Amino acid sequence: MSMVGARDDFRRTLLAIAALFCVLGFQYATWASRLPAIKADLDLTEAQLGLLLMAAGVGAAASFPLVAVLTRRLGSKRLAIFSALFLALVLLGLAAAPNYPIALAVMCCDGLAVGCLNVAMNAQGAALESRYQRTAMAKLHAVFSAGSLGAALLASGMNALTSSVTAHFAAGTALIILLVAAAQPGLLPEEHPADQDTSLVVEDHHTPQDADHPQQETQKKPRGMSLPSRLTLWMGCAMAFGTVTEGAMNDWSALYLKDVTHASSQIAPLGIAVVSVMMVLARLFADGWRARWGDARVVRTGSILAGTGLAIALLTGGVVPALIGFACVGLGIAAVTPCIYVAAARQGPQALALVAATGTTGLLAGPPVIGFIAGGSSLTWGMGAVAASAALVAVCATQIRWPSLEEGHGEGEAATSKERSAEEV
């Protein structure tokens, strides 16, 4: 019965944390899917739209000096809940923005909340794995992609019913509030070192005494920042390029289909849906791939597939090749982020926080760069930069010290054994 109870507790907490990942993916893809309408309503050029997206990246970058303070004061659970609810309100603010400057301010606030939620929910995920000694990060990131998929499908349906961005975003806000309310009881209330210390001090390994007295250590630790190690920098770069690729597909795929391939308004949001479907499927199987081939091969092969597939689609042109290329990106880039999170977590909680910071910054600040490239040349060249970004992940991956294949098999077999024992009981 104790095994059954542990299994039920694990699943309940897993679902609660998964709801946070779903909220982030859903909120992000909700406003991204309506970028063509926002661009038209505010009469923006592609460069101005890129600056609007850059404002979210600025907010994300500004959030990380505050994350350590907010986490110490609120805890990862409350920080996750507050930032998720704030993201729901951001949708309403963006829909109501009467002009470009206010929209810039709203997007800056969006980036601030995204940065907080990203660190808080990954801290919850790391605490879950630590408490139950079971891997779960890849599945949690699959739920992020599922949230993006749900947002894309909602956008397509709302486009068929009404052109009102306000009605669409109001529906999205209501769904986010419901998800947060459902998640709140199951989140982990206890604070762990990964939750307590999210400062950007890197490679500060804890001693056994630190593990026994995490709260005292947090109070004594200097608040200053030290330089990250070379390994952490490579992980940060790989994460940044990976999230640039992922974020650009959410932000620019609909516009590419509409403006370059001349797809209909019903087909254009399906670019996000194709990427999201492939990412969900890949992340559901990612732990098995890691156990069989190792993290290094999964990341290198996947990023090369993403870059090559998108490049061929851009050179070919057309709606169908674009959707196939987007599918290659979703399949290839899906396992990159979970694998890098695992590698960073092995270096300590500070490295994990820094890598999460670069990931969110890349997710929000990278797509505006694509907009600037598109404004200076064309959106096809901008998407070409996305393909190059995916290829750079493979370059960075060669410099990262990944978990050994034997370690991956051991973790997978242990988790499987526990699950089977629980089922037998």
Steps between C-alpha positions, in 0.01 A plus 500: 500500500792736570623452144153575367484810719841619380398440140177695546682788671754511218233506231293763681800729538615427145160606364503817708845604377404398147213747519756780551691390190171488312417854610831637374473328162134591462540867592803544278346338194167677555635848439756375246226343288325838471808700401362560149186658650699700756729621225202611291309661791800710608615556139852372568788433265695177535780692672253648749354156561851374565552779754172404666631147543834638618317676782401158635865394485603812690244422768627142523861613538397751768314233697798284586672734749165499681434127488731413790339762724145405400566129544652548845207711611215317330629151431484334161137398550359845568727662244374257236135567588533880507698518176258263322200709604681815390559344157124446472442872558769588247284352224218739586743791516642420157153471348400837650822684410388809307837587352851378437676645813248337734535172314877524553448545874259206515747274320779607736279392793431174318872425477544579870229252599623234256848518652363450849269213404769322301742485792227420756342214305837342413596525868179314581586238237853455639357465852256237374779290349708538815219398734382194307828409324324480165558686175218724387650809333453385140133424558451836671648676198272291282209659683643843416478403134150361556402838641629667184305249291182573694550871449552454127184293466306754706631778277395317186152440642461857623610632161218302344247644747614859543780736408494657847836471676334610824253210496779255420728626778213511750437131437872432540510691828211297642670172407827605663325593825328162507832320446671693779211432738521128423879492544527692826416218748747253351811719476792427731501742795839397638804700405804323360845638420405532133200709603666706770813608320436614147777758497727491200803387698622201302694184589469551878469138608334432835671313781313242708453767764334724245253227409410454867443872557384653172324795658803605704723471195263712294519774760881490520566475127627825347248669279764592243548318170808311383597414147347180359721211398584425138273195509207704628555759228484232230181362654356852511587558134348168396186580697478848350533378140252220567239731648556755223409225255198392702379853567540614141275220380227621734544866414566492126355179356150646466630813328726294272209284388274801450738750341750278315304188406164689486318248720147581618428644845373159610814317382757753627466419875547131421873565457520529879278193533731285284806602700318442828368155402846380403654644815241334721553161334878531511509605864275213601764259364807713580594319821511169312718651229738636763528160664569328168728748322613746765426871539788614280386306193134596553583871514744499208284289270183688587644847447651399165163358392326824601744726316524288186126436473410867536769610253375257233141619556601864454689423182208297361222748586127436531256416777554122512884515504477767771282281719737204446796719590321625810436136597874428471572792731249379757631142490866597507504781754257339746753311713761776505358703787428208739846351440674831570295551815613157624866576419476837675332351807797265540726804532297644787195720557680822406599364160141385450374851577745663259418257220128555559567873477672471163222271380222743578697791362561307178134400480383861525791709369600275210186531289527882487843458343330291234261792453786743450656267242164469326455877504843550342462229237204260502323260732653210307846618601375546854384138512836403350659648811280265703642204308852627571415534869393135514829398338695699760341287774687201358826697507451596866399143589848375411644711785259383772574221748185289473383225738647165399286246319536261794361763736205557270421127487527476875254780562255368244512146633459620859194703411351214303564256785331727752200549276461127440527427871234760574269355235543149643410618848 
